[in-house]
């Protein structure tokens, strides 16, 4: 028996597609068979399986479990919950790997799989290997002794989140956007001191109120209204599978991922002076400067949750984050991206620093920057364009960081052009001290794109 995946579904960090078009039960079964085969060949036999609140998740879960057991692995079902709850199960239960069925922050008709293999990220070539094994039917056969059991980890997970809390009673708004984090947040806020108001904590795969992606400001409108009406100290928002955190201060201003990291870094570095703090290439220069100012070692790294987790292990970094709101704690935690845990640590950081989130936001340097600009480009051209831009810039003697695409420093600030690992898009961003400087940076991006025959056009969907 063999299986062919839609080539667009096997991504760099996970497997993802449109249910009924590029992803379905046969794919889930093949993922289960391939993953179980690799795990058994590495000496493992048990896999934790969780799912988000999407309408298609139970169907994909059933097929995935069929595949895992057919190739000789027993399954521990952790049920519906945020992706970090599955990561927590994988880290604490007697299992050898974990798979979460989730469409993350994508529209409701998308779904996918995030995987952990013997406590490490499963990504890149390993995901491609699942495709190759399926095409060849290179799967082990089970002997029928495999079991499927259920583990109720939600209360254990909430207890572990609360164990990370060390002070601070505030008035907080929480918006889980009808995503999988809702039930966990409802339980967590009952344990936390202070006053808590929750929005859209009922899990609904139709996402009737707003799209669960806190990186887009329009999705924070309800939270802003709640914070203003109740005069709350701040508001927290979560993506569809609870691995990305968004925040607004008491005035309703967005505190972006890199700004959150600059706050979270302060108490972390008090405990571990001189530690490495990692952020992706899209993060503000303000963050890297702030980490250095606090006595830490700032490290700019590639975008992508699997890549960041791998680099954290290598450098023993206690904290890392991405512009997109993925925040990773290894200090007193497991090193994976967990928005629920990051929320608890943020409340604590505000308390330890002794200023309100609004004051902390006020104290940040005033810089003007673009949001992440994404534009469609042919898959076959996307990496080539970045290489062409790098070659031209280096010939001109520009100050370029090549960690992930081209990040160019100029007296006005910096600009970035990189190829997305998961879509046929180029991603650009720029940051300057003032609008005139930003305009000059954007002109440089446009000039480089024009030289490669492209126009910074219509923004692509996520």
C-alpha positions, 0 to 999 in steps of 0.5 A: 500500500502506498500514498501520495500527499498533495505536495503543498501540504508537507511544510517546513515546520508542520503538515497543513492543508485545506480539508477536502482539497489538499488534506484528508483522512487518507493523509492522516492515516499515512502520517500515522503510519510513517511517524509510528514506523520512524518512532519504532525504528528509533526504539519508541512505542507510544504516541500522545495525540491531541486536537484543536477545536476545528470541525474536521479535527475529530475525523483526522484524529480517528484516521491518524490513530488508525495509522499509528496503531497499524504500524505498531504504536500505542496511542494516548489520547489527550483530547481537545486542547491547545497545542502546548497542552499536547507538548506538555503531555509529550514532556510529562507522560510516558510517551515517545512522541506527540502529534497535535491535529491543528490548523493553528491560526489559519481559516476554519477550513484548514487543518494540519499536524504539529509533531514532537519526536522523542522530545525534539521538534520534528520538522524539515527533512523529517516531514519530507521523509514521511512523504517519501515513505508513504510513496514507497509504502515503507511502513512497519506493520503492528502485531495487534497488541497496540492500545488506545487509551485516554489521559485527562491532562487538562487539569494537570496542565492548568496546575502546571501553568499556575505553578509558574505564577509568582505574584501580581493581582491585576484586572485582565481581559482574556480573548481566546477567539473560540479557539482551543485555549478557551477551557484552559483559560477559564480554569486558569483565571479561577486560580489567579488573583485579581479580576478576570474577564473572558471573551469567546472561551467556548470552542467553536470551529466556525470562529463566529466572533473573529478570526483567532489570530492576535497578530492582526490588529483587527482581531483585537477589536473586541478585547480593546472594547472590553479593556476600555469599558471595564477599565482593565489593566491590560488584555491578552489574546490567543491564536486558534491553538494557543501557541501564540500570545497577543497583548494590549495595554490599558490604553488599547495599544498593541504590545507586539511579540518583540515588545513582550519579549523585551518585558519578559527578558527582564526577570529572566535575566535577573535569575540568569545574568548574561544568558542568551535571549533569542528572537527571530529576524523580524524582531525590532532592533529595540529588542536586541538593544534592550536585551544587551542593556539588561546584560543578556546576549541577544541572538538573532535567529531564523523564523519558525517555531521548530528552528527556534526550539532547536537553537534554544537547546543548542545555546541553552537560552532560557527565553526566546520569541518570535514577532508572531507571538510564539514565546518559548520558556526554558527557564523553569519550563520545557522550552516549547512555545506556550501562550498560556504559560507566557501569559502567566509569566507576563503577569509576573514580569509586570509585577516584578518590574513594578510598572504597569504594562501601559508604563512599560509600553510608554517607555519603549523607544518610538520607532515607526515600522511596517507590519509584516508585508507579504506578497505572492511570488512563484514558488520557483522564484522565491529563494532565487529573488532573495539570493539575487538581492543578497548578491547585489547588496554585498556588491554594493558593500551594504551592511547585511545580516544573512541569518534568514533572508536579507536584513539590511542595516542603514542609518535610517534603521533596517529592512528585511526581505525573506522567503516564507518557508511555508507559502509561495510568498516573500515577506518584507518588513522595515523599521526606522526612527521616523516616517521619512526614514521608513519611506527611504527604506521602503524605496530600497525594498522596492528598488531591489524587487524591481531589479528582480522583476517584482513589484511589492504588490497585493498582500497575500493571505496568511 
